[in-house]
């Protein structure tokens, strides 16, 4: 991700050569930046294989602390590069996605270890965002509790108009949770009934619910406030 910030810095230089330094800075300052952190560091690193290099290097609580410190550096650099409104989402329900249900579940439930990782990581991410905002003196970083958003309709899919949160619309194997969604995969008849489109990613309907909560959700989901409130404050500045 630090390499991506290098690209962001290079891009600003290219834009500056076209419209000037002041206009480029204004453009970046007024942009809404979305950054999602955490999920791949667990699913595709720490828990990718048994006894992975990271899991041998760190106990889980120490790995979470390491990630939080690294993300803090990343966010501070993003601020230095001019970002003034940054929406930060942590992990989703890593242990409850169809891929993990297919590979790790023993009783049809979520993977306890991956859910433990999310439970450790997400609160520490929000706490770090609060500390960084205090250091800066402004609410630059807005935390979105996407774990809680997902768990609401994973725990009670029918309340949100879904039929299932355990089986993907497109895939193969148990829970349609193995491999990629391809033309050879099983495909559901009505994707509106499914929380998950494929083995990892929410369906369009689920994403719309998440976006609505980001825009108007309570502090149960958004910290320090939802995006609509932030936009309203910015419009008065």
C-alpha positions as CSV (number, residue, x, y, z in Angstrom):
1,X,0.0,0.0,0.0
2,X,2.9,2.3,0.5
3,X,3.7,1.8,-3.1
4,X,0.2,3.0,-4.0
5,X,0.9,6.2,-2.1
6,X,4.1,6.6,-4.2
7,X,1.9,6.4,-7.3
8,X,-0.5,8.9,-5.7
9,X,2.3,11.3,-5.2
10,X,3.6,10.8,-8.7
11,X,0.1,11.4,-10.1
12,X,-0.2,14.7,-8.2
13,X,3.1,15.9,-9.8
14,X,1.6,15.0,-13.2
15,X,-1.6,16.9,-12.5
16,X,0.3,19.8,-11.1
17,X,2.2,20.1,-14.4
18,X,-1.2,20.5,-16.2
19,X,-3.2,22.8,-13.9
20,X,-0.6,24.2,-11.4
21,X,0.4,23.4,-7.8
22,X,-2.4,25.4,-6.1
23,X,-5.3,23.9,-8.1
24,X,-3.8,20.4,-7.6
25,X,-3.6,20.9,-3.9
26,X,-7.2,22.2,-3.8
27,X,-8.3,19.2,-5.8
28,X,-6.7,16.7,-3.5
29,X,-7.8,18.5,-0.3
30,X,-11.5,18.4,-1.5
31,X,-11.4,14.8,-2.5
32,X,-13.0,12.0,-0.6
33,X,-10.5,9.2,-0.2
34,X,-11.6,5.6,0.6
35,X,-9.1,3.2,2.0
36,X,-9.8,-0.4,3.1
37,X,-7.3,-2.1,5.4
38,X,-6.9,-5.4,7.2
39,X,-8.7,-8.2,5.4
40,X,-6.0,-9.4,3.0
41,X,-3.4,-9.2,5.8
42,X,-5.2,-11.9,7.6
43,X,-6.9,-14.0,4.9
44,X,-4.1,-13.9,2.4
45,X,-1.2,-13.6,4.7
46,X,-1.5,-14.6,8.4
47,X,-4.0,-17.4,7.8
48,X,-3.2,-18.2,4.2
49,X,-1.6,-21.5,5.1
50,X,-1.0,-23.3,8.4
51,X,2.1,-22.1,10.1
52,X,2.5,-19.2,7.7
53,X,5.6,-17.0,8.1
54,X,3.7,-14.2,9.8
55,X,1.9,-16.6,12.2
56,X,5.3,-18.0,13.2
57,X,6.7,-14.5,13.6
58,X,3.7,-13.0,15.6
59,X,1.1,-14.2,18.0
60,X,-2.3,-12.9,16.8
61,X,-2.6,-10.0,19.3
62,X,1.0,-8.9,18.4
63,X,0.3,-9.1,14.7
64,X,-2.8,-6.9,15.1
65,X,-0.7,-4.3,17.0
66,X,2.0,-4.5,14.2
67,X,-0.7,-3.9,11.5
68,X,-2.2,-0.9,13.4
69,X,1.2,0.7,13.7
70,X,1.9,0.2,9.9
71,X,-1.5,1.6,9.0
72,X,-0.9,4.6,11.2
73,X,2.2,5.4,9.2
74,X,0.2,4.9,6.0
75,X,-2.6,7.3,7.1
76,X,-0.2,9.9,8.3
77,X,1.6,9.9,4.9
78,X,-1.8,10.1,3.1
79,X,-2.5,13.2,5.2
80,X,0.9,14.6,4.3
81,X,0.0,14.1,0.7
82,X,-3.0,16.3,1.1
83,X,-5.9,14.0,1.9
84,X,-8.3,15.8,4.2
85,X,-11.4,13.5,4.2
86,X,-10.5,9.9,4.4
87,X,-13.1,7.1,4.9
88,X,-11.3,4.1,6.5
89,X,-13.0,0.7,6.5
90,X,-11.6,-2.2,8.5
91,X,-12.2,-5.9,7.9
92,X,-15.5,-7.3,7.0
93,X,-16.8,-10.6,8.5
94,X,-13.7,-12.6,7.4
95,X,-14.7,-15.8,9.1
96,X,-18.3,-15.7,7.8
97,X,-17.7,-15.4,4.0
98,X,-18.6,-18.4,1.9
99,X,-14.9,-19.1,1.1
100,X,-14.1,-19.5,4.8
101,X,-17.3,-21.4,5.5
102,X,-16.3,-23.9,2.7
103,X,-12.7,-24.3,3.9
104,X,-12.8,-23.8,7.7
105,X,-16.3,-24.3,9.1
106,X,-16.8,-27.5,11.0
107,X,-20.4,-27.0,12.1
108,X,-21.8,-24.6,9.5
109,X,-20.8,-21.5,11.6
110,X,-18.2,-18.8,11.0
111,X,-14.5,-19.5,11.5
112,X,-13.8,-18.6,15.1
113,X,-10.2,-17.7,14.6
114,X,-10.8,-15.3,11.7
115,X,-13.7,-13.7,13.7
116,X,-11.3,-13.3,16.6
117,X,-8.9,-11.5,14.4
118,X,-11.6,-9.1,13.2
119,X,-12.7,-8.6,16.8
120,X,-9.2,-7.6,17.8
121,X,-8.4,-5.5,14.8
122,X,-11.4,-3.4,14.2
123,X,-11.7,-1.7,17.6
124,X,-8.0,-1.0,17.7
125,X,-8.3,0.6,14.2
126,X,-11.1,2.9,15.4
127,X,-9.0,3.8,18.5
128,X,-6.0,4.6,16.3
129,X,-8.1,6.8,14.0
130,X,-9.3,8.8,17.1
131,X,-5.7,9.3,18.2
132,X,-4.6,10.4,14.8
133,X,-7.5,12.8,14.5
134,X,-6.6,14.3,17.9
135,X,-3.0,14.7,16.8
136,X,-4.0,16.5,13.6
137,X,-6.7,18.5,15.4
138,X,-9.5,17.7,12.9
139,X,-11.7,14.7,12.0
140,X,-9.8,13.9,8.9
141,X,-10.2,10.1,9.2
142,X,-13.7,8.6,9.4
143,X,-14.0,5.0,10.6
144,X,-16.6,2.8,9.0
145,X,-17.5,-0.4,11.1
146,X,-18.1,-2.6,8.1
147,X,-17.7,-5.7,10.3
148,X,-20.9,-4.7,12.3
149,X,-22.7,-3.7,9.1
150,X,-22.1,-7.1,7.6
151,X,-22.8,-9.0,10.8
152,X,-26.3,-7.4,11.1
153,X,-27.5,-9.0,7.9
154,X,-25.4,-12.2,8.3
155,X,-27.0,-12.8,11.6
156,X,-30.6,-12.1,10.3
157,X,-30.6,-12.1,6.5
158,X,-34.4,-12.3,6.3
159,X,-34.7,-9.0,8.1
160,X,-32.9,-7.3,5.1
161,X,-34.8,-9.2,2.4
162,X,-32.1,-11.9,1.8
163,X,-32.7,-15.7,1.8
164,X,-29.2,-16.7,2.8
165,X,-25.9,-15.3,4.1
166,X,-24.0,-18.6,3.9
167,X,-24.1,-19.5,0.2
168,X,-22.7,-17.3,-2.6
169,X,-24.7,-16.5,-5.6
170,X,-21.9,-17.5,-7.9
171,X,-19.3,-20.2,-7.3
172,X,-18.8,-23.9,-6.8
173,X,-18.3,-26.4,-4.1
174,X,-19.7,-26.1,-0.5
175,X,-21.5,-22.8,0.0
176,X,-20.5,-21.9,-3.6
177,X,-17.3,-20.8,-1.8
178,X,-14.5,-22.4,-3.7
179,X,-12.7,-20.8,-6.6
180,X,-13.7,-17.8,-8.8
181,X,-17.0,-17.0,-10.3
182,X,-16.7,-18.1,-13.9
183,X,-19.0,-19.1,-16.8
184,X,-18.7,-22.7,-15.5
185,X,-19.8,-21.8,-11.9
186,X,-23.1,-22.4,-10.3
187,X,-25.2,-19.2,-10.7
188,X,-28.2,-18.3,-8.6
189,X,-31.5,-17.4,-10.2
190,X,-32.0,-14.2,-8.1
191,X,-28.9,-12.4,-6.8
192,X,-31.1,-10.1,-4.7
193,X,-31.7,-13.0,-2.3
194,X,-28.0,-13.4,-1.5
195,X,-25.8,-11.5,0.9
196,X,-22.7,-12.6,-1.0
197,X,-22.1,-12.4,-4.8
198,X,-19.1,-14.7,-4.8
199,X,-16.9,-16.5,-2.3
200,X,-15.7,-13.2,-0.7
201,X,-17.6,-10.2,-2.0
202,X,-21.0,-8.8,-1.0
203,X,-23.8,-8.7,-3.5
204,X,-24.9,-5.4,-5.1
205,X,-27.9,-5.3,-2.7
206,X,-25.7,-5.9,0.3
207,X,-23.3,-3.2,-0.8
208,X,-26.2,-0.7,-1.2
209,X,-27.1,-1.4,2.4
210,X,-23.5,-0.8,3.5
211,X,-23.3,2.5,1.5
212,X,-26.6,3.7,3.1
213,X,-25.2,3.0,6.6
214,X,-21.9,4.8,5.7
215,X,-24.0,7.8,4.5
216,X,-26.6,8.0,7.3
217,X,-25.7,5.3,9.9
218,X,-25.4,6.0,13.7
219,X,-22.2,5.9,15.7
220,X,-22.8,2.2,16.0
221,X,-21.4,2.0,12.5
222,X,-19.6,5.3,11.9
223,X,-17.0,7.1,13.9
224,X,-17.0,10.0,14.7
225,X,-20.0,10.6,12.5
226,X,-21.6,9.4,9.2
227,X,-20.6,10.7,5.8
228,X,-23.7,12.9,5.3
229,X,-22.9,14.8,8.5
230,X,-19.3,15.3,7.4
231,X,-20.4,16.6,4.0
232,X,-22.9,18.9,5.6
233,X,-20.2,20.4,7.9
234,X,-17.8,20.8,4.9
235,X,-20.5,22.7,3.0
236,X,-20.7,25.2,5.8
237,X,-16.9,25.8,5.9
